[in-house]
Amino acid sequence: MSDRATRPAGQPSGTPQGAPGGVDTHGGPTRAAVILPFERFGRGDASRAADAKLAEAVGLAASIGLTIVHSAVLPLRAARPSTLLGEGQVATVKEACERHGVTVVIVDAALSPVQQRNLERAWETKVIDRTGLILEIFGERAATKEGALQVELAHLSYQRTRLVRSWTHLERQRGGFGFLGGPGESQIEIDRRLIDERIVRLKKELEQVRRTRGLHRNARSRVPYPVVALVGYTNAGKSTLFNALTGAGVYAQDQLFATLDPTMRAIKLPSGRTVILSDTVGFISDLPTQLVEAFRATLEEVAAADIILHVRDAAHPETAAQRADVLAVLTEMAEGEHPTMDEAWPSRVVEVLNKADLMGGVDAVPEIPGAIAVSALTGDGLEQLRAALDERMAAGMEVVDYAISPADGASLAWLHEHGEVLSRQDGEEAITLRVRLSPADRARFDQRGH
């Protein structure tokens, strides 16, 4: 693991090496335990089995190179403010850590700074909660400047709440100014001020990223090509599907959060129509609030899309719950304090039931009205998906007849490029075309004064 993930950029100087809260895998594989505190009747757990949630947490931890030597579900009767877990459970985990030589414990829950500190003391290991783990993964996966900025912002927002826990040097006081001396500014206040200043700078840089994205979208709207955004639960196969449709070499592995930065490619549909396909970051249940805000710029590509392809892992036992998690994030984007999506976004969603190869082929996938079964790995069902995209694009278009002068090659080329030519009759004085165009393209062409 890189130092970037272990020690976030912008961390104040003076942080002792190996301070709790980061994963240090230098010197060999890190032996880890994954613990799931499970509230049987807790909100959000009704539709998701404990074993499935534990398996997801193990996958998250393994995706950053940790060697998982122990995992367990610990039922919670009542969350304790000091340790979250009960005394007996804390003792059981400590014994397992000693038996397996564990140095990092992943607790798949949101821990308060006090709970995290107390568990580290009790187990004599590093302890990382769900938010910290996902931030570690995002720190490793971010490949572009924008992704790195988003990760750092989320990391600092999370880190700021844990200053009291993280560094032992924070009790030191620096001398004040003035004749009376006074206690001066404490080290924790200095660290918090440094983090706040860095957060302000990062937000300004990300705002510039958003403005740049807006300019790019405006440029595409002048071309224009419709945008199809791939969304879905992490590891549903979005990048594999993106590669299958575009022939691109986007990083696609059987890993959670393999893609963090949106990638865009132009593809041709069977009608000859060009669309832009956009691969975006995967969603996940209980996404940390810091990341929801930090990745708003990335999710804006979804908000601007003409079609939203919701890619689902049809073979996953929790596919229905994963679908609900994705729709919840999209709903939050539409109903949040700063909504980025219009209220009609559900009408733009097309469900893609991926990984049909794990179920015996597309014919073996249970039918869902309006959904398309595919295997991005084998290519089975992709032609039907392309045809469905063509049909959805055509549904909102208008059929128009034009009489173009044979000498007006520019207008003829424009109509072929931006529309779907349904028929053509060549005459000596005019070429008559019947063309399917989007309303926006029809207005642009009419303004050309052909």
C-alpha positions as a Markdown table, in Angstrom:
| # | Residue | x | y | z |
|---|---|---|---|---|
| 1 | Met | 0.0 | 0.0 | 0.0 |
| 2 | Ser | 1.3 | 3.4 | -0.8 |
| 3 | Asp | 2.1 | 6.1 | 1.8 |
| 4 | Arg | -0.7 | 8.2 | 0.2 |
| 5 | Ala | -3.3 | 5.8 | 1.5 |
| 6 | Thr | -1.5 | 5.2 | 4.8 |
| 7 | Arg | -0.9 | 8.9 | 5.6 |
| 8 | Pro | -3.2 | 11.2 | 3.7 |
| 9 | Ala | -1.8 | 14.2 | 1.9 |
| 10 | Gly | -2.1 | 17.4 | 3.9 |
| 11 | Gln | -1.8 | 15.6 | 7.3 |
| 12 | Pro | -0.2 | 18.0 | 9.7 |
| 13 | Ser | 3.5 | 17.6 | 10.5 |
| 14 | Gly | 4.4 | 15.9 | 13.7 |
| 15 | Thr | 2.2 | 12.9 | 13.3 |
| 16 | Pro | 4.0 | 9.9 | 14.8 |
| 17 | Gln | 4.7 | 7.1 | 12.4 |
| 18 | Gly | 2.3 | 4.2 | 12.9 |
| 19 | Ala | -0.3 | 6.4 | 14.6 |
| 20 | Pro | -3.6 | 4.6 | 14.7 |
| 21 | Gly | -6.0 | 5.1 | 11.9 |
| 22 | Gly | -3.9 | 4.1 | 8.9 |
| 23 | Val | -2.9 | 0.7 | 7.4 |
| 24 | Asp | 0.8 | 0.1 | 7.1 |
| 25 | Thr | 1.6 | -2.9 | 5.0 |
| 26 | His | 5.3 | -2.2 | 4.5 |
| 27 | Gly | 7.4 | -5.2 | 5.4 |
| 28 | Gly | 4.9 | -7.9 | 4.3 |
| 29 | Pro | 1.2 | -8.8 | 4.2 |
| 30 | Thr | -0.8 | -7.4 | 7.1 |
| 31 | Arg | -2.9 | -10.0 | 9.0 |
| 32 | Ala | -6.3 | -8.6 | 9.6 |
| 33 | Ala | -9.6 | -9.5 | 11.3 |
| 34 | Val | -13.0 | -8.4 | 10.0 |
| 35 | Ile | -15.7 | -7.9 | 12.6 |
| 36 | Leu | -19.4 | -7.1 | 11.8 |
| 37 | Pro | -21.4 | -5.7 | 14.7 |
| 38 | Phe | -24.9 | -6.8 | 13.5 |
| 39 | Glu | -28.1 | -5.2 | 14.8 |
| 40 | Arg | -30.8 | -7.7 | 14.0 |
| 41 | Phe | -33.5 | -5.0 | 13.9 |
| 42 | Gly | -31.3 | -2.1 | 12.9 |
| 43 | Arg | -32.2 | 0.2 | 10.1 |
| 44 | Gly | -30.9 | -0.9 | 6.8 |
| 45 | Asp | -30.3 | -4.5 | 7.8 |
| 46 | Ala | -33.8 | -5.8 | 7.3 |
| 47 | Ser | -33.1 | -6.9 | 3.7 |
| 48 | Arg | -29.5 | -7.8 | 4.0 |
| 49 | Ala | -28.3 | -11.0 | 5.7 |
| 50 | Ala | -25.4 | -10.7 | 8.2 |
| 51 | Asp | -23.4 | -13.3 | 6.2 |
| 52 | Ala | -23.7 | -11.2 | 3.0 |
| 53 | Lys | -22.7 | -8.0 | 4.8 |
| 54 | Leu | -19.7 | -9.8 | 6.4 |
| 55 | Ala | -18.6 | -11.2 | 3.0 |
| 56 | Glu | -18.8 | -7.7 | 1.5 |
| 57 | Ala | -16.6 | -6.3 | 4.4 |
| 58 | Val | -14.1 | -9.1 | 3.9 |
| 59 | Gly | -14.0 | -8.3 | 0.1 |
| 60 | Leu | -13.4 | -4.6 | 0.9 |
| 61 | Ala | -10.5 | -5.4 | 3.3 |
| 62 | Ala | -9.0 | -7.9 | 0.9 |
| 63 | Ser | -9.1 | -5.4 | -2.0 |
| 64 | Ile | -6.3 | -3.3 | -0.3 |
| 65 | Gly | -4.0 | -6.3 | 0.2 |
| 66 | Leu | -4.9 | -7.3 | 3.7 |
| 67 | Thr | -4.7 | -11.0 | 4.6 |
| 68 | Ile | -7.9 | -11.9 | 6.3 |
| 69 | Val | -7.2 | -14.5 | 9.0 |
| 70 | His | -10.3 | -14.1 | 11.1 |
| 71 | Ser | -13.9 | -12.9 | 10.5 |
| 72 | Ala | -17.0 | -12.9 | 12.7 |
| 73 | Val | -20.5 | -11.6 | 13.1 |
| 74 | Leu | -21.1 | -10.2 | 16.6 |
| 75 | Pro | -24.8 | -9.6 | 17.4 |
| 76 | Leu | -25.5 | -6.3 | 19.2 |
| 77 | Arg | -28.2 | -6.2 | 21.8 |
| 78 | Ala | -27.3 | -2.7 | 22.8 |
| 79 | Ala | -24.5 | -0.5 | 21.5 |
| 80 | Arg | -22.1 | 0.6 | 24.2 |
| 81 | Pro | -20.9 | 4.2 | 24.0 |
| 82 | Ser | -17.4 | 3.3 | 25.1 |
| 83 | Thr | -16.6 | 0.3 | 22.8 |
| 84 | Leu | -19.8 | -0.4 | 20.8 |
| 85 | Leu | -19.4 | -4.1 | 21.6 |
| 86 | Gly | -20.1 | -5.8 | 24.9 |
| 87 | Glu | -17.3 | -6.7 | 27.3 |
| 88 | Gly | -17.5 | -10.4 | 26.4 |
| 89 | Gln | -17.3 | -9.7 | 22.7 |
| 90 | Val | -14.3 | -7.4 | 23.2 |
| 91 | Ala | -12.5 | -10.2 | 25.1 |
| 92 | Thr | -13.4 | -12.7 | 22.4 |
| 93 | Val | -12.0 | -10.6 | 19.6 |
| 94 | Lys | -8.8 | -9.9 | 21.7 |
| 95 | Glu | -8.3 | -13.7 | 22.1 |
| 96 | Ala | -8.8 | -14.2 | 18.4 |
| 97 | Cys | -6.3 | -11.4 | 17.5 |
| 98 | Glu | -3.7 | -13.0 | 19.8 |
| 99 | Arg | -4.3 | -16.5 | 18.4 |
| 100 | His | -4.0 | -15.4 | 14.7 |
| 101 | Gly | -1.4 | -12.7 | 15.1 |
| 102 | Val | -3.7 | -9.9 | 13.9 |
| 103 | Thr | -2.3 | -6.4 | 13.6 |
| 104 | Val | -5.4 | -4.6 | 12.1 |
| 105 | Val | -9.0 | -5.1 | 13.0 |
| 106 | Ile | -11.7 | -3.9 | 10.6 |
| 107 | Val | -15.0 | -3.1 | 12.3 |
| 108 | Asp | -17.7 | -2.9 | 9.7 |
| 109 | Ala | -19.6 | -0.1 | 11.5 |
| 110 | Ala | -19.3 | 3.6 | 12.1 |
| 111 | Leu | -17.1 | 4.0 | 15.2 |
| 112 | Ser | -16.8 | 7.2 | 17.2 |
| 113 | Pro | -13.3 | 8.4 | 18.0 |
| 114 | Val | -13.7 | 7.3 | 21.6 |
| 115 | Gln | -14.9 | 3.8 | 20.6 |
| 116 | Gln | -12.0 | 3.5 | 18.1 |
| 117 | Arg | -9.4 | 4.5 | 20.7 |
| 118 | Asn | -10.8 | 2.2 | 23.4 |
| 119 | Leu | -10.9 | -0.8 | 21.1 |
| 120 | Glu | -7.3 | -0.1 | 20.0 |
| 121 | Arg | -6.2 | -0.1 | 23.6 |
| 122 | Ala | -8.2 | -3.3 | 24.4 |
| 123 | Trp | -7.0 | -5.3 | 21.4 |
| 124 | Glu | -3.5 | -3.7 | 21.1 |
| 125 | Thr | -4.0 | -3.4 | 17.4 |
| 126 | Lys | -4.9 | -0.8 | 14.8 |
| 127 | Val | -8.7 | -0.4 | 14.4 |
| 128 | Ile | -10.3 | 0.9 | 11.3 |
| 129 | Asp | -14.1 | 1.4 | 10.9 |
| 130 | Arg | -16.1 | 1.2 | 7.7 |
| 131 | Thr | -15.5 | 4.8 | 6.7 |
| 132 | Gly | -11.8 | 4.6 | 7.3 |
| 133 | Leu | -11.6 | 1.3 | 5.3 |
| 134 | Ile | -13.5 | 2.8 | 2.3 |
| 135 | Leu | -11.3 | 5.9 | 2.4 |
| 136 | Glu | -8.2 | 3.6 | 2.3 |
| 137 | Ile | -9.6 | 1.9 | -0.8 |
| 138 | Phe | -10.4 | 5.1 | -2.5 |
| 139 | Gly | -6.9 | 6.4 | -1.7 |
| 140 | Glu | -5.4 | 3.5 | -3.6 |
| 141 | Arg | -7.8 | 3.5 | -6.5 |
| 142 | Ala | -7.9 | 7.2 | -7.4 |
| 143 | Ala | -6.0 | 7.6 | -10.7 |
| 144 | Thr | -6.6 | 11.2 | -11.8 |
| 145 | Lys | -6.0 | 14.5 | -10.2 |
| 146 | Glu | -9.7 | 15.0 | -9.6 |
| 147 | Gly | -10.0 | 11.6 | -7.9 |
| 148 | Ala | -7.0 | 12.4 | -5.7 |
| 149 | Leu | -8.5 | 15.7 | -4.7 |
| 150 | Gln | -11.8 | 14.1 | -3.8 |
| 151 | Val | -10.2 | 11.4 | -1.7 |
| 152 | Glu | -8.0 | 13.9 | 0.2 |
| 153 | Leu | -11.0 | 16.1 | 0.9 |
| 154 | Ala | -13.0 | 13.1 | 2.3 |
| 155 | His | -9.9 | 11.9 | 4.2 |
| 156 | Leu | -9.3 | 15.2 | 5.9 |
| 157 | Ser | -13.0 | 15.7 | 6.8 |
| 158 | Tyr | -12.9 | 12.3 | 8.5 |
| 159 | Gln | -9.5 | 12.9 | 10.1 |
| 160 | Arg | -10.5 | 16.2 | 11.6 |
| 161 | Thr | -12.9 | 14.5 | 14.0 |
| 162 | Arg | -10.2 | 12.2 | 15.2 |
| 163 | Leu | -7.5 | 14.6 | 16.1 |
| 164 | Val | -7.9 | 13.9 | 19.8 |
| 165 | Arg | -7.4 | 10.1 | 19.2 |
| 166 | Ser | -4.7 | 10.1 | 16.6 |
| 167 | Trp | -1.7 | 11.9 | 17.9 |
| 168 | Thr | 0.0 | 11.8 | 21.3 |
| 169 | His | 1.9 | 15.1 | 20.8 |
| 170 | Leu | -1.4 | 17.1 | 20.9 |
| 171 | Glu | -1.1 | 17.8 | 24.6 |
| 172 | Arg | 1.9 | 20.1 | 24.0 |
| 173 | Gln | 1.3 | 23.8 | 24.1 |
| 174 | Arg | 3.1 | 26.4 | 22.1 |
| 175 | Gly | 4.0 | 29.7 | 23.9 |
| 176 | Gly | 1.7 | 32.6 | 23.3 |
| 177 | Phe | 2.5 | 36.2 | 22.4 |
| 178 | Gly | 2.2 | 39.1 | 24.7 |
| 179 | Phe | 3.8 | 39.9 | 28.0 |
| 180 | Leu | 1.5 | 37.7 | 30.1 |
| 181 | Gly | 2.6 | 34.5 | 28.2 |
| 182 | Gly | -0.5 | 32.5 | 28.6 |
| 183 | Pro | -1.0 | 28.9 | 27.3 |
| 184 | Gly | -0.9 | 29.9 | 23.7 |
| 185 | Glu | -2.4 | 27.8 | 20.9 |
| 186 | Ser | -2.5 | 24.1 | 21.6 |
| 187 | Gln | -1.1 | 21.7 | 19.1 |
| 188 | Ile | -4.5 | 20.3 | 18.4 |
| 189 | Glu | -5.8 | 23.7 | 17.5 |
| 190 | Ile | -2.9 | 24.2 | 15.1 |
| 191 | Asp | -3.5 | 20.8 | 13.5 |
| 192 | Arg | -7.2 | 21.6 | 13.2 |
| 193 | Arg | -6.5 | 25.0 | 11.7 |
| 194 | Leu | -4.1 | 23.4 | 9.2 |
| 195 | Ile | -6.6 | 20.8 | 8.2 |
| 196 | Asp | -9.4 | 23.5 | 7.8 |
| 197 | Glu | -7.2 | 25.6 | 5.6 |
| 198 | Arg | -6.3 | 22.6 | 3.4 |
| 199 | Ile | -10.0 | 21.7 | 3.2 |
| 200 | Val | -10.9 | 25.2 | 2.0 |
| 201 | Arg | -8.2 | 25.0 | -0.7 |
| 202 | Leu | -9.4 | 21.5 | -1.8 |
| 203 | Lys | -13.0 | 22.7 | -2.1 |
| 204 | Lys | -11.9 | 25.6 | -4.3 |
| 205 | Glu | -9.9 | 23.2 | -6.5 |
| 206 | Leu | -12.8 | 20.8 | -6.8 |
| 207 | Glu | -15.1 | 23.7 | -7.7 |
| 208 | Gln | -12.8 | 24.5 | -10.5 |
| 209 | Val | -13.0 | 20.8 | -11.6 |
| 210 | Arg | -16.8 | 21.1 | -11.6 |
| 211 | Arg | -16.6 | 24.3 | -13.7 |
| 212 | Thr | -14.3 | 22.5 | -16.1 |
| 213 | Arg | -16.8 | 19.5 | -16.3 |
| 214 | Gly | -19.6 | 22.0 | -17.0 |
| 215 | Leu | -17.6 | 23.5 | -19.9 |
| 216 | His | -16.9 | 20.0 | -21.3 |
| 217 | Arg | -20.7 | 19.2 | -21.1 |
| 218 | Asn | -21.5 | 22.4 | -22.8 |
| 219 | Ala | -19.0 | 21.5 | -25.6 |
| 220 | Arg | -20.6 | 18.1 | -25.9 |
| 221 | Ser | -24.1 | 19.7 | -26.1 |
| 222 | Arg | -22.9 | 21.7 | -29.1 |
| 223 | Val | -21.8 | 18.6 | -30.9 |
| 224 | Pro | -24.0 | 17.0 | -29.4 |
| 225 | Tyr | -23.9 | 13.4 | -28.5 |
| 226 | Pro | -26.2 | 11.8 | -26.0 |
| 227 | Val | -24.6 | 10.5 | -22.9 |
| 228 | Val | -25.2 | 7.1 | -21.4 |
| 229 | Ala | -23.9 | 6.7 | -17.8 |
| 230 | Leu | -23.1 | 3.4 | -16.2 |
| 231 | Val | -24.1 | 3.2 | -12.6 |
| 232 | Gly | -24.4 | 0.3 | -10.2 |
| 233 | Tyr | -23.3 | -1.4 | -7.0 |
| 234 | Thr | -19.5 | -1.7 | -6.7 |
| 235 | Asn | -18.2 | -4.9 | -8.4 |
| 236 | Ala | -21.3 | -5.3 | -10.5 |
| 237 | Gly | -19.2 | -5.4 | -13.7 |
| 238 | Lys | -19.6 | -1.9 | -15.0 |
| 239 | Ser | -16.0 | -1.5 | -16.2 |
| 240 | Thr | -16.1 | -4.9 | -17.9 |
| 241 | Leu | -19.3 | -3.9 | -19.7 |
| 242 | Phe | -17.8 | -0.6 | -20.6 |
| 243 | Asn | -14.8 | -2.4 | -22.1 |
| 244 | Ala | -17.1 | -4.8 | -24.0 |
| 245 | Leu | -19.1 | -2.0 | -25.5 |
| 246 | Thr | -16.3 | 0.3 | -26.3 |
| 247 | Gly | -13.2 | -1.8 | -26.8 |
| 248 | Ala | -11.4 | 0.4 | -24.3 |
| 249 | Gly | -8.8 | -0.9 | -21.8 |
| 250 | Val | -10.4 | 0.5 | -18.6 |
| 251 | Tyr | -9.1 | -1.2 | -15.5 |
| 252 | Ala | -11.6 | -3.9 | -14.7 |
| 253 | Gln | -10.9 | -6.5 | -12.0 |
| 254 | Asp | -13.0 | -8.5 | -9.6 |
| 255 | Gln | -12.4 | -6.0 | -6.9 |
| 256 | Leu | -14.6 | -3.6 | -5.1 |
| 257 | Phe | -14.2 | 0.0 | -6.2 |
| 258 | Ala | -11.9 | -0.9 | -9.1 |
| 259 | Thr | -13.1 | 2.3 | -10.8 |
| 260 | Leu | -13.1 | 5.7 | -9.1 |
| 261 | Asp | -12.7 | 8.2 | -11.9 |
| 262 | Pro | -15.3 | 8.5 | -14.7 |
| 263 | Thr | -14.0 | 7.4 | -18.1 |
| 264 | Met | -15.8 | 8.4 | -21.3 |
| 265 | Arg | -15.8 | 6.9 | -24.8 |
| 266 | Ala | -17.9 | 7.3 | -27.9 |
| 267 | Ile | -19.6 | 4.2 | -29.3 |
| 268 | Lys | -21.8 | 3.6 | -32.4 |
| 269 | Leu | -25.2 | 2.0 | -32.0 |
| 270 | Pro | -26.7 | -0.3 | -34.7 |
| 271 | Ser | -28.5 | 2.7 | -36.3 |
| 272 | Gly | -25.2 | 4.4 | -36.7 |
| 273 | Arg | -26.1 | 6.9 | -34.0 |
| 274 | Thr | -23.1 | 8.0 | -31.8 |
| 275 | Val | -23.5 | 8.1 | -28.0 |
| 276 | Ile | -20.9 | 8.8 | -25.3 |
| 277 | Leu | -20.6 | 6.0 | -22.7 |
| 278 | Ser | -19.5 | 7.1 | -19.2 |
| 279 | Asp | -18.2 | 4.6 | -16.6 |
| 280 | Thr | -18.5 | 5.9 | -13.0 |
| 281 | Val | -17.6 | 5.0 | -9.4 |
| 282 | Gly | -19.5 | 2.1 | -7.9 |
| 283 | Phe | -22.1 | 2.7 | -5.2 |
| 284 | Ile | -22.2 | 0.9 | -1.9 |
| 285 | Ser | -24.5 | 0.6 | 1.1 |
| 286 | Asp | -23.8 | 3.0 | 4.0 |
| 287 | Leu | -21.5 | 5.1 | 1.9 |
| 288 | Pro | -19.7 | 7.5 | 4.2 |
| 289 | Thr | -21.2 | 11.0 | 4.3 |
| 290 | Gln | -17.8 | 12.5 | 3.5 |
| 291 | Leu | -17.6 | 10.6 | 0.2 |
| 292 | Val | -21.2 | 11.5 | -0.8 |
| 293 | Glu | -20.2 | 15.2 | -0.8 |
| 294 | Ala | -16.6 | 14.7 | -2.0 |
| 295 | Phe | -17.6 | 12.7 | -5.1 |
| 296 | Arg | -20.4 | 15.0 | -6.1 |
| 297 | Ala | -18.4 | 16.2 | -9.1 |
| 298 | Thr | -18.0 | 12.6 | -10.3 |
| 299 | Leu | -21.7 | 11.9 | -9.9 |
| 300 | Glu | -22.6 | 15.0 | -11.9 |
| 301 | Glu | -21.9 | 12.9 | -15.0 |
| 302 | Val | -24.8 | 10.7 | -14.0 |
| 303 | Ala | -27.0 | 13.7 | -13.5 |
| 304 | Ala | -26.3 | 15.0 | -17.0 |
| 305 | Ala | -26.8 | 11.6 | -18.7 |
| 306 | Asp | -29.6 | 11.1 | -21.3 |
| 307 | Ile | -29.8 | 7.4 | -20.3 |
| 308 | Ile | -28.7 | 5.8 | -17.0 |
| 309 | Leu | -27.7 | 2.2 | -17.4 |
| 310 | His | -28.1 | 0.6 | -14.0 |
| 311 | Val | -25.8 | -2.4 | -14.1 |
| 312 | Arg | -26.7 | -5.1 | -11.6 |
| 313 | Asp | -24.9 | -8.3 | -10.6 |
| 314 | Ala | -27.8 | -10.7 | -11.3 |
| 315 | Ala | -25.9 | -13.6 | -9.8 |
| 316 | His | -25.4 | -12.0 | -6.4 |
| 317 | Pro | -27.6 | -13.3 | -3.6 |
| 318 | Glu | -28.2 | -9.7 | -2.4 |
| 319 | Thr | -28.9 | -8.2 | -5.9 |
| 320 | Ala | -32.3 | -6.8 | -4.8 |
| 321 | Ala | -30.8 | -5.1 | -1.8 |
| 322 | Gln | -27.9 | -3.7 | -3.9 |
| 323 | Arg | -30.4 | -2.3 | -6.3 |
| 324 | Ala | -32.2 | -0.5 | -3.5 |
| 325 | Asp | -28.9 | 1.0 | -2.3 |
| 326 | Val | -28.1 | 2.4 | -5.7 |
| 327 | Leu | -31.6 | 3.9 | -6.2 |
| 328 | Ala | -31.3 | 5.4 | -2.7 |
| 329 | Val | -28.1 | 7.3 | -3.7 |
| 330 | Leu | -29.7 | 8.5 | -7.0 |
| 331 | Thr | -32.8 | 9.6 | -5.0 |
| 332 | Glu | -30.6 | 11.5 | -2.6 |
| 333 | Met | -28.9 | 13.2 | -5.6 |
| 334 | Ala | -32.3 | 14.4 | -6.8 |
| 335 | Glu | -33.7 | 15.4 | -3.4 |
| 336 | Gly | -30.7 | 16.6 | -1.5 |
| 337 | Glu | -29.8 | 20.1 | -0.4 |
| 338 | His | -28.1 | 20.8 | -3.7 |
| 339 | Pro | -30.0 | 18.5 | -6.1 |
| 340 | Thr | -28.0 | 17.6 | -9.3 |
| 341 | Met | -30.7 | 15.5 | -11.0 |
| 342 | Asp | -34.2 | 16.3 | -12.2 |
| 343 | Glu | -37.2 | 14.6 | -10.8 |
| 344 | Ala | -37.7 | 12.6 | -14.0 |
| 345 | Trp | -34.5 | 10.6 | -13.6 |
| 346 | Pro | -36.3 | 7.2 | -13.0 |
| 347 | Ser | -37.7 | 7.4 | -16.6 |
| 348 | Arg | -34.1 | 7.5 | -17.9 |
| 349 | Val | -33.0 | 4.3 | -16.1 |
| 350 | Val | -32.5 | 1.0 | -18.0 |
| 351 | Glu | -31.6 | -2.0 | -15.9 |
| 352 | Val | -28.9 | -4.4 | -17.1 |
| 353 | Leu | -28.8 | -7.8 | -15.4 |
| 354 | Asn | -25.1 | -8.6 | -15.7 |
| 355 | Lys | -23.0 | -11.8 | -15.0 |
| 356 | Ala | -25.5 | -14.0 | -16.8 |
| 357 | Asp | -22.6 | -16.4 | -17.5 |
| 358 | Leu | -22.6 | -17.3 | -13.7 |
| 359 | Met | -26.3 | -18.3 | -14.0 |
| 360 | Gly | -26.1 | -20.5 | -17.1 |
| 361 | Gly | -26.7 | -17.8 | -19.8 |
| 362 | Val | -29.1 | -14.9 | -20.5 |
| 363 | Asp | -32.0 | -17.3 | -20.9 |
| 364 | Ala | -31.5 | -18.5 | -17.4 |
| 365 | Val | -31.8 | -15.1 | -15.8 |
| 366 | Pro | -35.2 | -14.4 | -14.3 |
| 367 | Glu | -37.1 | -12.0 | -16.4 |
| 368 | Ile | -37.7 | -8.4 | -15.1 |
| 369 | Pro | -39.9 | -6.1 | -17.2 |
| 370 | Gly | -37.8 | -3.6 | -19.1 |
| 371 | Ala | -34.5 | -5.2 | -17.9 |
| 372 | Ile | -31.9 | -6.7 | -20.3 |
| 373 | Ala | -29.8 | -9.8 | -19.3 |
| 374 | Val | -26.2 | -9.8 | -20.5 |
| 375 | Ser | -22.8 | -11.2 | -19.8 |
| 376 | Ala | -20.2 | -8.5 | -20.2 |
| 377 | Leu | -17.5 | -11.2 | -19.9 |
| 378 | Thr | -18.7 | -13.4 | -22.8 |
| 379 | Gly | -20.6 | -10.8 | -24.8 |
| 380 | Asp | -23.9 | -12.6 | -24.6 |
| 381 | Gly | -26.8 | -10.2 | -24.8 |
| 382 | Leu | -24.8 | -7.2 | -25.8 |
| 383 | Glu | -26.5 | -6.9 | -29.2 |
| 384 | Gln | -29.9 | -6.7 | -27.5 |
| 385 | Leu | -28.5 | -4.1 | -25.1 |
| 386 | Arg | -27.3 | -1.9 | -28.0 |
| 387 | Ala | -30.7 | -2.3 | -29.8 |
| 388 | Ala | -32.4 | -1.3 | -26.6 |
| 389 | Leu | -30.3 | 1.8 | -26.3 |
| 390 | Asp | -31.1 | 2.6 | -29.9 |
| 391 | Glu | -34.8 | 2.2 | -29.2 |
| 392 | Arg | -34.7 | 4.4 | -26.1 |
| 393 | Met | -32.8 | 7.1 | -28.0 |
| 394 | Ala | -35.3 | 7.0 | -30.9 |
| 395 | Ala | -38.3 | 7.2 | -28.5 |
| 396 | Gly | -37.6 | 10.9 | -27.8 |
| 397 | Met | -36.8 | 11.9 | -31.4 |
| 398 | Glu | -38.8 | 13.5 | -34.2 |
| 399 | Val | -39.1 | 12.4 | -37.8 |
| 400 | Val | -38.6 | 15.3 | -40.2 |
| 401 | Asp | -38.6 | 15.6 | -44.0 |
| 402 | Tyr | -36.0 | 18.0 | -45.6 |
| 403 | Ala | -35.4 | 19.0 | -49.2 |
| 404 | Ile | -31.6 | 19.8 | -49.5 |
| 405 | Ser | -29.9 | 21.3 | -52.5 |
| 406 | Pro | -27.4 | 18.7 | -54.0 |
| 407 | Ala | -24.8 | 21.4 | -53.7 |
| 408 | Asp | -25.3 | 21.8 | -50.0 |
| 409 | Gly | -22.9 | 19.0 | -49.0 |
| 410 | Ala | -22.4 | 20.5 | -45.5 |
| 411 | Ser | -26.1 | 20.1 | -44.6 |
| 412 | Leu | -26.2 | 16.6 | -45.9 |
| 413 | Ala | -23.2 | 15.6 | -43.9 |
| 414 | Trp | -24.6 | 17.3 | -40.8 |
| 415 | Leu | -27.9 | 15.3 | -41.0 |
| 416 | His | -26.0 | 12.1 | -41.5 |
| 417 | Glu | -23.8 | 12.8 | -38.5 |
| 418 | His | -26.4 | 14.0 | -36.0 |
| 419 | Gly | -29.5 | 12.1 | -37.2 |
| 420 | Glu | -30.7 | 8.8 | -38.4 |
| 421 | Val | -31.5 | 9.0 | -42.1 |
| 422 | Leu | -34.6 | 6.8 | -42.7 |
| 423 | Ser | -35.0 | 7.4 | -46.5 |
| 424 | Arg | -33.4 | 9.4 | -49.3 |
| 425 | Gln | -34.6 | 10.4 | -52.8 |
| 426 | Asp | -32.2 | 12.1 | -55.1 |
| 427 | Gly | -33.6 | 14.6 | -57.6 |
| 428 | Glu | -32.0 | 17.1 | -60.0 |
| 429 | Glu | -33.0 | 20.1 | -57.9 |
| 430 | Ala | -33.2 | 18.7 | -54.4 |
| 431 | Ile | -32.4 | 15.7 | -52.3 |
| 432 | Thr | -35.4 | 14.7 | -50.1 |
| 433 | Leu | -34.4 | 13.1 | -46.8 |
| 434 | Arg | -36.5 | 11.7 | -44.0 |
| 435 | Val | -34.5 | 12.0 | -40.8 |
| 436 | Arg | -35.0 | 11.1 | -37.2 |
| 437 | Leu | -33.6 | 13.9 | -35.0 |
| 438 | Ser | -33.7 | 14.9 | -31.4 |
| 439 | Pro | -35.7 | 18.1 | -30.7 |
| 440 | Ala | -32.5 | 19.9 | -29.9 |
| 441 | Asp | -30.8 | 18.8 | -33.1 |
| 442 | Arg | -33.8 | 19.7 | -35.2 |
| 443 | Ala | -33.7 | 23.2 | -33.7 |
| 444 | Arg | -30.0 | 23.5 | -34.4 |
| 445 | Phe | -30.4 | 22.4 | -38.0 |
| 446 | Asp | -33.3 | 24.7 | -38.6 |
| 447 | Gln | -31.2 | 27.6 | -37.3 |
| 448 | Arg | -28.4 | 26.8 | -39.8 |
| 449 | Gly | -30.5 | 28.3 | -42.6 |
| 450 | His | -29.8 | 25.5 | -45.1 |
